[in-house]
């Protein structure tokens, strides 16, 4: 099993953690924005079946 040879400094650890959190925050912001646009029916980048399509298929 791989084992690190030396201890990682606090600053490196904090940089990596901050980067990971920044990426997660951006993805959460994108998801929230997409959810809002789907709810207001203004979404152009997300395709989903509407209720009208389901009724026509029956």
TORMIPA-266026 format. One line per 4 residues: number of its first residue (from 1); their letters; for each residue x, y, z of N, C-alpha, C, O, CB. Coordinates in steps of 0.02 Angstrom, whole numbers, plus 50000, padded with zeros to 5 digits. Each point is the difference from the previous one (the first is absolute). Glycine has a CB too. Layout:
// residues N
NUM) A) X,Y,Z,X,Y,Z,X,Y,Z,X,Y,Z,X,Y,Z ~ ...
//
This chain:
// residues 58
1) XXXX) 50042,49941,50000,49958,50059,50000,50044,50062,50000,50052,50002,50032,49856,49936,50029 ~ 50071,50114,49902,50039,50061,49995,49997,50040,50065,49946,50010,50029,50032,49993,49847 ~ 50079,50020,50145,50005,50038,50062,50039,50064,49985,50052,49996,49967,49944,49899,50105 ~ 49981,50164,49949,50037,50061,49988,50067,50000,50037,50004,49976,50056,49889,50086,49927
5) XXXX) 50158,49964,49985,50066,49998,50030,50010,50055,50052,50034,49991,50050,50009,49960,49845 ~ 49927,50107,50092,50008,50055,50047,49932,50030,50017,49951,49992,49962,50164,50032,49993 ~ 49882,50010,50100,49938,50032,50022,49984,50059,49955,50044,50038,49982,49978,49925,50137 ~ 49914,50043,49863,49977,50057,49960,49991,50060,50045,49972,49996,50054,49971,49927,49864
9) XXXX) 50082,50134,50059,49996,50061,50041,49928,50023,50006,49957,49983,49959,50159,50050,50005 ~ 49871,50007,50088,49933,50027,50012,49977,50043,49942,49942,49997,49979,50079,50000,50144 ~ 50025,50042,49850,49980,50046,49946,49980,49960,49937,49951,50018,49967,50127,50070,50078 ~ 49958,49859,49939,49982,49959,49942,49932,49966,50012,49958,49998,49956,50163,49983,50018
13) XXXX) 49870,49994,50087,49937,49967,50017,49942,50049,49994,49948,49984,49973,50113,49937,50103 ~ 49949,50140,49951,49947,50050,49998,49986,50023,49928,49942,50014,49983,50092,50023,50132 ~ 50018,49968,49844,49990,50020,49930,49958,49947,49964,49953,50017,49964,50157,50044,50036 ~ 49907,49876,50010,49963,49946,49967,49927,49998,50024,49954,49991,49960,50153,49944,50030
17) XXXX) 49883,50074,50075,49932,49999,50028,49960,50059,49974,49941,49993,49983,50102,49949,50120 ~ 49988,50117,49892,49966,50060,49975,49981,49991,49927,49945,50020,49979,50118,50051,50103 ~ 49981,49899,49880,49986,49987,49929,49942,49952,49993,49956,50010,49958,50165,50011,50014 ~ 49879,49926,50068,49946,49950,49998,49934,50032,50018,49948,49987,49969,50134,49922,50060
21) XXXX) 49918,50133,50023,49939,50034,50022,49976,50050,49947,49940,50007,49990,50095,49978,50129 ~ 50012,50049,49848,49981,50048,49948,49965,49964,49942,49950,50024,49975,50147,50050,50057 ~ 49931,49869,49947,49968,49962,49947,49931,49976,50020,49953,50003,49960,50160,49960,50001 ~ 49879,50014,50100,49936,49977,50025,49950,50057,50002,49941,49991,49983,50116,49920,50084
25) XXXX) 49965,50149,49954,49956,50058,50004,49976,50020,49930,49942,50018,49991,50117,50021,50113 ~ 49986,49960,49847,49982,50017,49931,49949,49951,49972,49952,50020,49967,50161,50031,50017 ~ 49897,49884,50029,49953,49949,49976,49931,50008,50033,49949,49992,49968,50148,49929,50011 ~ 49904,50095,50085,49936,50010,50036,49964,50061,49972,49939,50000,49994,50110,49948,50110
29) XXXX) 49989,50104,49880,49970,50061,49972,49970,49985,49931,49945,50024,49985,50138,50047,50078 ~ 49952,49889,49896,49973,49980,49935,49936,49960,50007,49952,50012,49964,50165,49988,49990 ~ 49883,49953,50093,49941,49957,50010,49941,50042,50023,49944,49989,49977,50130,49914,50051 ~ 49937,50144,50017,49947,50043,50024,49972,50044,49944,49940,50009,49994,50112,49991,50120
33) XXXX) 49993,50026,49845,49980,50042,49944,49958,49960,49951,49949,50024,49975,50154,50046,50040 ~ 49919,49868,49970,49962,49957,49954,49932,49983,50029,49950,50001,49964,50158,49952,49991 ~ 49890,50032,50109,49936,49985,50032,49952,50058,49997,49940,49991,49987,50120,49931,50088 ~ 49966,50138,49937,49957,50060,49996,49974,50011,49929,49942,50017,49991,50123,50034,50104
37) XXXX) 49978,49939,49855,49979,50011,49932,49949,49948,49978,49955,50015,49961,50156,50038,50013 ~ 49896,49885,50050,49952,49948,49984,49932,50016,50032,49948,49991,49969,50145,49923,50023 ~ 49908,50110,50069,49938,50017,50034,49963,50058,49967,49939,50001,49998,50112,49958,50108 ~ 49988,50089,49868,49968,50057,49967,49989,49988,49926,49976,50043,49964,50078,50031,50120
41) XXXX) 49964,49866,49893,49993,49979,49930,50038,50046,49952,49976,50014,49945,49913,49938,50083 ~ 50169,50071,49992,50043,50041,49958,50062,49963,49978,50045,50030,49970,49912,50071,50088 ~ 50047,49835,49956,50060,49962,49986,50004,49984,49925,49952,49976,49970,50045,49976,50146 ~ 50062,50062,49855,50012,49983,49930,50054,49947,49995,50008,49969,49947,49959,50147,50019
45) XXXX) 50070,49872,50088,50056,49953,49997,49981,49932,50030,50040,49953,49997,50038,50143,50010 ~ 49862,49898,50020,49980,49938,50034,49936,49976,49968,49949,50034,50002,50107,50001,50107 ~ 49946,49906,49862,49941,49972,49966,49967,49949,50045,50033,49955,50025,50019,50064,49862 ~ 49884,49988,50124,49963,49954,50042,49930,49993,49972,49974,50047,49969,50094,49984,50133
49) XXXX) 49900,49911,49907,49933,49991,49972,49949,50041,50040,50002,50001,50062,50029,49884,49899 ~ 49925,50149,50004,49948,50038,50034,49938,49956,50009,49996,49946,49972,50048,50162,49980 ~ 49909,49916,50087,49938,49962,50013,49959,49992,49936,49965,49950,49991,50034,50093,50127 ~ 50006,50005,49837,49962,49998,49938,50023,49942,49956,49959,49966,49968,50024,50158,50038
53) XXXX) 50082,49864,49992,50028,49945,49960,49976,49932,50025,49985,49955,49961,50115,50116,50014 ~ 49896,49922,50091,49979,49936,50029,49927,49986,49985,49982,49942,49988,50102,50073,50103 ~ 49873,50036,49908,49930,49991,49986,49988,49981,49927,49955,49961,49986,50017,50121,50105 ~ 50068,49943,49863,49992,49985,49930,50020,49929,49983,49972,49970,49954,50050,50149,50021
57) XX) 50025,49853,50063,50022,49931,49987,49948,49948,50018,49999,49947,49970,50117,50092,50050 ~ 49840,49975,50028,49949,49952,50023,49949,49985,49947,49954,49961,50011,50063,50080,50103
//
